[in-house]
Amino acid sequence: MKHEIQETNLGFESGFISRRQKEKLNKQKAFVIWLTGLSGAGKSTIARNLEASLFENGIRTLILDGDNTRMTINHDLDFSAEGRHENIRRVAEIAKLLNDAGVVVITAFISPFREDRIMAREMIGEDCFIEVFVDTPLELCIQRDTKGLYKKALKGGLKDFTGISSPYDLPEKPDIHVETKGCAPEETVQQIVDWLSKEKLIGQVKL
């Protein structure tokens, strides 16, 4: 699914206020926390809990969630490889714009293909992209199945369903690797916050 720019007389317009100035105003560094993992891994729950913790500590954030974007800006996309690629490309563009506004972005997307996650990192910037692998065994995701999607997929009712009829490329070197089996969301959030503090992306956060 290619979207080519037809016009040749286009050019980016820059504002008078730089990203660094906006970060200074917000008293924070802007970056993207990219949560990736199987459906049912707990990405959205972790994203909400993480945002709440950062918000309580004065950090301006915004969540981009897979379901929400699929129902709005990406409602025209399917779940084919091309549709998934375009889904991630659009999300990465939005995340970058929010970073330029000095906002910390938390994304919760299956983003199953390694090349798409690499593309997102390159678009957003190596120093601003934190890949978090939410590692949850497939059998646990199937057991949870809060939306009944695995049940449908196992019966052949859903095409291109990650983990069943479509592959998930395991992250090779995620910035943060959290295992959720037997771990409460608060513990997972603590691991992420500890990493961000260690890397001096945020100050000491009180949970």
Phi, psi and omega in degrees: 000099184255137177240099183265143176280118184280322183285145178252356182255039180254153178201146179287136176256128180258144178279179180277341184257125183278164176300318180300321178295321179291322176296321179296318178297319180280350181059045179199158172270140179266136178202175181241126172262110187258101179275122179232145180167174182296160172299131182089003181289337181110015184300312183295320178296316178296317180301315181295317179293322179294315179301317180299318180294316180292320179299317180297341179255019172080019181260125181280124185225168170209136179265133168250113185251143184304312180296317183297315181288327178294333180269354183235260187296336182248025182294343182271000185260146175264190183253020173290171179301320180292319179296320178294320179299313180293325177302312181290323179299314180296317180297318179297320178298316180294317179300320179296318178299318179294321175299319179297336177273001177086019184255141173279130182248135175244119179251146177231094183224140174304316182035068191288338186262128183302319183295329178288323177291324176296317177301315180297319179298317181293322180291317184280325180116132184306318185282350185243001185250116179246107180276124179245114178274110177273096190271105179230126181303143181305319182297327177288321177298319179294322180295320179291300176035054185298334181259357181073016184285321180295321179302315179294317183295319181293337177268002179084014182274350179231125177275153173054044179266122186301131178094341180243296181245006177216142186283160170237118179279113180298135176300133182279315180222069179295152177294323179225133179238113179243134177256123189267346181297120181073016183235126179289152179307324181297323179292320178296317178300319180299320179298318180293315180297319179299319179294315180298321178292318180298323180276002178061031174276334175222165175279191178291124183256134176264121180265000000 
